[in-house]
Amino acid sequence: MNEPWQEIGDGVYVRRHQSLDMNVGLVVGEGHCLVLDTRMSYQEAEDLIEAIRRITPSPWTVVNSHSHFDHYFGNALFRGAEIWGHIRCAEEIEQTGEEQRAKLVGEYPEVAEVEIVAPDQTFADRATLDIGGRAVHLRHLGLGHSSNDIVVEVPDAGVLFAGDLVEEGAPPAFGDSYPLDWPGTIATMLAEHPDPVIVPGHGAVVDRAFVATQQQELAVVAELARRAHVEGLRDLIGAFPYPEEVVRQALERAFRQLD
């Protein structure tokens, strides 16, 4: 696979993978490192470990950005280290991990061997990790792409890993989302982090302006969903900023919230 690392801050790296256009983060401190997300299979996790070892030989702490398969199915290969996630991330992995794998095995046979491993270190609102003398802040800002998205801030490098709260290269994924809350969660992120380099869960590294535009699009989705719930969709479908199949998934989730 051999995708390169991109250093986006002092000792802070992102590796963008052809598989699912997914990003993994790496923060290197003195004698320790942090790995953000572990990919979707043992094969991909092994490739990731090999890539990490080209940067640092240090032991690691793992963080899962949320409870979707492509971000944690590699966890078992990192076991022995602490694995951090939001408390609902751990709960949902325990509750739905086997179901996620069963649904995926037809399309991705390699996930059949995956052992479901949930985070063993959890928090509800915020936590700060010492990564070889560097403070790395974990923060849950609200509902969005899932119930348990977190952002990972490396303040001494001006970098924010936003996970799937931010999507570059494709519309946001609404399948497990909370569309009515998502724009507010992004607004909070922008208010708390004025001008960082922002790494989305998938796609190219972005800036504040990109995220502000996506936040506005999500706000349009939320407002139109509220209207469609009352008025019906017929005259509103063309006003949404995303393709119809994305809109219908967003509406399904928004209507579930409204009902």
N, C-alpha and C positions, 0 to 999 in steps of 0.2 A: 504493500500500500504506500508507505514511504511519503505520506504527506508531510510537508515541512512545518515546523513551528514558526509562528510570527511573534516576535518580542514586541509587545505593545506598551510596555512600561518597564522600568528597571527590574529585571528578574521576574517579570510577569509575561506569560506566554499564552497564546491561543493556537490550537491545532484544529483546522477546518477539514473535515473528512468528506470524501466523495459519497460515502454511505450516508444517506439521509441529509446530506449537507450540514452535518452536525458539528458543533464546536465543543471542544474540551479545553478547560483552563488548567494552567499550571502556575503556581506561585512558589518561588524558590527563596528560602531563607537560609540562615546559617545552620547547616547540618540537618535541615528538615524542609519538607515541601508539602504543598497542598495540591491535591488533584480534584478538579471539579468535574464530576460525572465520569462514568466508566464504560459507556457505550452499550451495544445491544447483544453481544454474544461473547463467548470465551475467545473466539478467534480475533474479534475486534479488540477485546481487552488485552490480549497478549501483544497485539500490534501496538497498542497504546503504551503498555509497560516498556516494550523495547524502545519506543520513541522517548519516553520519559528518561530512560537510562542513558540516552544520548545527551541529555541536558544535565542530569544530576544523579549521583549515586545515593542520595540521602533517603532515609525512611520518610514515609508519607502519612498524612491525614487525608481522608477522602470526604468529600461533601457531595451529596446528591441534591440537585437543584429542585427536583420534584419527582413524583411517583410514576412517571411514564417509562415504559420498558427501555427505550433507547438511551435513557440516562442512568440506568442502574443495573441492567442485566449482567454487566461485567463485575458486579460487586464481589462475588465469591473469590475472584482471583486477587483481590486486595485485602481479603480477610486477614486478621491479625493486627491490622491498623484500626484506629477509630474511624467509624463511618458516621458522618453527621447529616441530619436532615430535619426538616420541620416535623413536629410530633405527628401531624396528620399524614405526612409522607410515609413515616414508618408504619402507621396504622393501615393506610391504604395498600401499601405493598404487602403487608401480612394478609390483608383481607382479599386482595384482588390479583396478587402476583401470579398465582397458578392459573387463574382465568385469563390473564393477559397472555401468558405463554401459550395456552391451549388455542387461543384465537389466532396466534401468529405463526404457529408451527407449520401450517400449510404453505404460507408464503415464504417463511424463513426457517427451513428445516434445522438450521444450526442452533436454534434456540431450544431444541428438545433437551439438550444436555444441561441447560442452565439451572443452577440451584438458586432459588429465590432467597436473597439475603437483604434484609431491611437495615436501615441505619440503626446503630446501637447507642448513638448519642443524639438526643433530640432537644428541641427548644420550641417555645410557643411564639415568642415575639422577636427576641434578638439574642445573639451570642457573639462573643469575641474569642477568636483562637489566636494563640501565640505560635506562629510558624517561623521557627528559627529566629526569634527576635523581632519579627514583623507582626503587627496587629492586622488581622483579617476579620472583618465584621460580617456576620450573617444576619439577615433581616427578613422577616416576613411582613410585607406591607399591606396585605389584604388578598381577597379572592381575585382570580384573574383567569389565566389559561387553565388552572386547576385550583383545587382547594388549598394547595400547600406549596405554591411557588415561593422561592426565596431568591434574594439578590445577595451577591457576594462582593463586598467592597474591599479593595486594597488601597487604603487612603494614601499611603506614602508613594504610590505610583500613579494615582489619579485614574484608577481603572475600576469599572463596575461590570461584573458579570450579571446579566439580567435574566439568564435562562430563557424559557419560552414565553415569558411576559412580553418579550420583544421578538419579532420575526422579520428577517430580511430575506428577500428573494422569493417569498411566497406570502399569501395572506396569512394572518394569524389562524391558529388551529383551534376551532371552537368545540371539538367533540366532547371534551370533559370540562367545559369552561363555565364561567359565571359572567355572561356578557354585561349584565347591569352593573357589576362592580368593577370590571376590568379597567375602564377608563379612569376611575377614581384612584385605583391602585397605581396606575402609571403616573397620574398627576402627582401623587405623593412621592413616588420615586424621583421625579424630576425636581420637585421642591426640595427634597432632602439631599440631592446630589446635583449641584448647580451646573458643573461643566466637566463631567468625566468622559473618558473613552468608554464606550458602552459595547459590550460583547453580547449579541443575541444568542439564543440557544441554537439557532440555525442561520447560516448565511454570513455575510461579510460584517466586519466590525463597523459600527455606525457612530454617529455623533448625536448630540442633544436635539438638533433640528429634525433629524430623521425620526427620533422617538416622539417628539412633540407632534409631528404630522400623524404618526400612527395612533397616538393618543386621541387626536381629533377624529380620526376615522372610527375608532372604537366608540367614541362618544356619539357619533352619528348612528352607528349600529344600535347602541342602547336606546337612543331616543326613538328611532324608527321602529324598533321592536316594541316599545311601549305603545306607540300609535297603532301598529299592526295588530296588537293584542285586542284593541278596542274596535278599530275600523276595518280590519281585514287587510290582506297583503296586496290585493289586486292592483291598486293604484300606487303602491309604494316600492315595489320590487326594483324598479329602475333607479331609485334614489340611493340605494345602498352602494358603498364604495368597493364592494367585493363581488366576485362572480356568484351566480345564482346558487350553485351547489353549496358554496361556503355560507351564503346568507341563510339558506334553509337550515343548515346545521346550527348557526348562531340563533336563529329564531326558535328552534326546538329547545335549546338550552334556556333562552330568555323566557320563553313561555312557561317552562318548568318553574323558573323562579317566580314569575308573576302569579302562577296558579297556586 
